[in-house]
């Protein structure tokens, strides 16, 4: 399961013509770091965006954990194939996410190359439910979660550590913003009770872990659907940060992000998002 109407990054289709102009092809831009970097830079310039956004889909982490991903072509980007795990127990027994291998390593190589060239980079990391639903049927995941909450806690705990390590590697590569996106893990899909359990078992501790790391330099961001869900369920709140002037949303996140702040007011994949009232809203988590 991927978008659910979400505007998550997907280079296929909208960026196909630009890729052709650069002499790049699909699915090359999803698996090759230098190709990713070239396309991300070109997309930023074309859109007048404040950041280079990587990767171009939300399947990188799931594939690193063993999911069967159809990489697609110029018309359709990477999508999960048939489930490869029967449920949570098989997922927990499966491979770990190693950011030094496979597509995560290529994404980080692209991030490092862009940062070294002076480009501000935002890395999007897929959240747990999006990852799990690419490995197993979401119905099976939810059934296992209901039958054995402790098993889901163990799965979330493992993902917490592995995705935090991935974020830290991104920080060492010079990424300016790390954004968590879980389009399959919203309140509308999970319901309030499961969403709160996901927040307590992964989202909030993941944010706290990175905020508390003195060596973690990037600003933090979460998908606005997740941010709104956290606020609506009483798990977070908003704090208004006045800007010197009206600004673009990503530009403001870059300026105020360092120092452990978390944002989620708008979507980073929308380069036209602006703050006409001159107020950036920080997501305050307990």
C-alpha positions in Angstrom: 0.0 0.0 0.0 1.4 3.4 -0.9 -0.2 6.8 -1.4 -3.9 6.6 -0.4 -4.2 9.9 -2.3 -1.0 11.2 -0.7 1.4 13.4 -2.6 4.5 11.3 -1.7 7.4 11.5 -4.1 7.2 9.6 -7.3 9.5 10.6 -10.1 7.9 8.4 -12.8 5.5 10.2 -15.1 5.9 13.8 -13.9 9.7 13.7 -14.3 10.0 11.4 -17.3 10.6 14.1 -19.8 13.2 15.8 -17.6 15.0 12.5 -17.1 15.2 12.0 -20.9 16.7 15.5 -21.3 19.4 14.4 -18.9 20.0 11.1 -20.7 18.7 9.2 -17.7 16.3 6.3 -17.8 13.8 4.5 -15.5 14.3 2.5 -13.4 17.9 3.7 -13.4 17.0 6.8 -11.3 15.7 4.6 -8.5 18.7 2.4 -8.1 21.8 4.5 -9.1 23.1 7.2 -6.8 24.7 9.5 -9.4 21.5 9.3 -11.6 19.3 10.1 -8.5 21.5 13.1 -7.7 21.4 14.5 -11.2 17.6 14.2 -11.5 16.9 15.6 -8.0 19.1 18.6 -8.8 17.3 19.2 -12.1 13.8 18.8 -10.5 14.7 21.3 -7.8 15.8 23.8 -10.4 12.8 23.2 -12.7 10.4 23.6 -9.8 12.2 26.5 -8.1 12.2 24.4 -4.9 14.2 25.1 -1.8 15.5 21.6 -1.4 16.5 18.5 -3.4 14.1 15.7 -2.4 15.1 12.1 -2.3 14.2 9.3 -2.9 11.6 9.4 -5.7 9.3 6.8 -4.1 8.4 5.2 -0.7 9.7 1.7 -1.4 13.4 1.9 -0.6 13.2 0.7 3.0 10.8 -2.1 2.3 12.9 -3.5 -0.5 16.0 -3.4 1.8 14.0 -5.6 4.2 13.2 -8.1 1.5 10.0 -6.8 -0.2 9.4 -7.6 -3.9 9.3 -4.2 -5.5 8.4 -3.5 -9.1 10.7 -0.7 -10.1 8.4 0.4 -12.9 9.2 2.6 -15.8 8.7 6.2 -17.1 4.9 5.8 -16.7 4.7 4.3 -13.2 7.2 4.4 -10.4 8.2 1.6 -7.9 5.3 -0.2 -6.4 5.1 -3.3 -4.0 4.7 -6.6 -5.7 3.1 -9.7 -4.1 3.5 -10.1 -0.4 6.7 -12.0 0.6 5.9 -12.5 4.3 2.8 -14.1 5.9 2.8 -11.7 8.8 4.6 -10.0 11.6 6.5 -13.0 12.9 8.1 -13.6 9.5 8.9 -9.9 9.1 10.6 -9.9 12.5 12.7 -12.9 11.5 13.7 -11.4 8.2 16.7 -9.3 7.2 17.6 -6.0 8.8 17.9 -2.7 7.0 21.5 -2.0 6.2 22.1 1.6 5.0 25.4 0.6 3.5 23.9 -1.8 1.0 21.3 -1.8 -1.8 19.0 1.1 -2.6 19.5 2.8 0.8 23.2 3.1 0.1 22.5 4.5 -3.3 20.1 7.1 -1.9 22.7 8.1 0.7 25.3 8.4 -2.0 23.1 10.7 -3.9 22.4 12.8 -0.8 26.2 13.0 -0.1 27.0 14.1 -3.6 24.3 16.8 -3.6 25.3 18.1 -0.2 29.0 18.2 -1.2 27.9 20.4 -4.2 26.2 22.8 -1.8 22.6 21.6 -2.5 20.2 21.5 0.5 18.8 17.9 0.7 15.6 16.6 2.2 15.5 12.8 2.7 12.1 11.1 3.0 12.1 7.9 5.1 9.1 5.6 4.9 7.3 4.9 8.1 6.5 1.5 9.6 3.0 0.7 8.2 4.0 1.7 4.7 7.0 -0.6 5.0 5.1 -3.5 6.6 2.3 -3.3 4.0 4.9 -3.7 1.3 6.2 -6.9 2.9 2.9 -8.5 3.9 -0.7 -8.0 3.2 -2.0 -5.1 5.4 -4.9 -7.2 6.5 -2.5 -9.9 7.9 -0.4 -7.1 9.6 -3.4 -5.7 11.3 -4.7 -9.1 12.3 -1.4 -10.1 13.9 -1.3 -6.7 15.6 -4.7 -7.3 17.1 -3.9 -10.8 18.2 -0.4 -10.2 19.6 0.3 -6.6 20.5 3.7 -7.6 21.9 4.8 -8.9 18.6 3.9 -5.6 16.9 5.8 -3.8 19.7 8.9 -5.9 18.9 8.6 -5.2 15.1 8.2 -1.4 15.8 11.1 -1.5 18.2 13.4 -3.0 15.6 12.2 -0.6 12.9 12.8 2.2 15.4 16.5 1.4 15.7 17.1 0.7 12.1 15.3 3.8 10.7 17.1 5.9 13.3 20.4 4.5 12.1 19.4 5.3 8.5 18.5 8.9 9.6 21.9 9.3 11.4 23.7 8.1 8.3 21.8 10.7 6.3 22.9 13.3 8.7 26.5 12.2 8.3 26.0 12.6 4.5 25.0 16.2 5.0 21.3 16.0 4.6 19.6 19.1 5.9 16.1 17.7 6.6 14.9 14.2 7.4 11.2 13.6 6.9 9.2 10.7 8.1 6.3 9.8 5.8 3.9 6.9 6.5 1.0 7.3 4.0 -0.4 3.8 5.0 -0.2 4.7 8.7 -2.7 7.6 9.1 -5.6 7.9 11.5 -8.1 7.4 8.6 -6.6 4.0 7.8 -5.6 2.7 11.2 -8.2 4.3 13.4 -7.5 6.4 16.5 -6.5 3.5 18.8 -4.0 1.9 16.5 -2.7 5.3 15.4 -2.0 6.2 19.0 -0.3 2.8 19.5 1.9 3.4 16.5 2.8 6.9 17.8 3.7 5.6 21.2 5.6 2.5 19.8 7.5 4.3 17.0 6.8 7.8 15.9 7.3 9.7 19.1 10.3 7.7 20.4 11.9 7.9 16.9 11.6 11.7 17.0 12.8 11.8 20.7 15.8 9.6 19.9 17.1 11.8 17.1 16.3 15.0 18.9 18.4 13.9 21.9 21.4 12.9 19.7 23.9 15.7 19.9 25.6 14.5 16.7 22.4 14.6 14.7 22.4 17.8 12.7 19.4 17.7 10.3 16.0 19.2 11.0 13.2 16.8 11.5 9.9 16.7 9.6 6.8 14.4 9.6 4.1 14.1 7.0 1.4 16.6 7.7 -1.2 13.8 7.9 0.8 12.3 10.7 1.4 15.6 12.3 -2.3 16.5 12.3 -3.1 13.0 13.7 -0.7 13.5 16.6 -2.2 16.8 17.4 -5.8 15.6 17.1 -5.1 12.6 19.4 -3.5 14.9 22.0 0.0 13.4 21.5 1.6 16.6 20.2 0.9 20.3 19.8 1.8 23.3 17.7 4.2 26.2 18.6 4.2 29.3 16.4 7.7 30.5 15.3 7.6 34.0 13.8 9.7 34.6 10.7 11.4 37.8 9.6 9.2 37.8 6.5 6.8 35.6 4.6 8.7 32.6 3.2 8.4 29.3 1.5 7.6 26.4 3.8 10.7 24.3 3.0 12.9 27.4 3.1 11.6 28.2 6.6 12.2 24.6 7.7 15.8 24.8 6.5 16.4 28.0 8.4 14.9 27.0 11.7 15.2 23.2 11.6 18.6 22.7 13.3 18.5 22.3 17.0 16.0 19.5 17.4 12.9 21.1 16.0 10.2 19.1 14.3 7.9 20.3 11.6 4.9 19.0 9.8 2.7 21.9 8.9 2.8 21.2 5.1 4.2 18.7 2.6 7.8 19.0 1.6 7.0 17.5 -1.8 4.9 20.7 -2.6 7.5 23.2 -3.7 4.9 25.9 -3.8 3.9 25.7 -0.1 4.3 29.1 1.5 3.8 30.8 4.8 2.1 34.1 4.0 1.4 34.9 7.6 5.1 34.7 8.4 4.6 31.9 11.0 6.2 28.5 10.9 4.5 26.0 13.2 6.8 23.7 15.2 5.4 20.3 16.1 6.0 19.9 19.9 6.2 16.3 21.1 6.3 15.3 24.7 
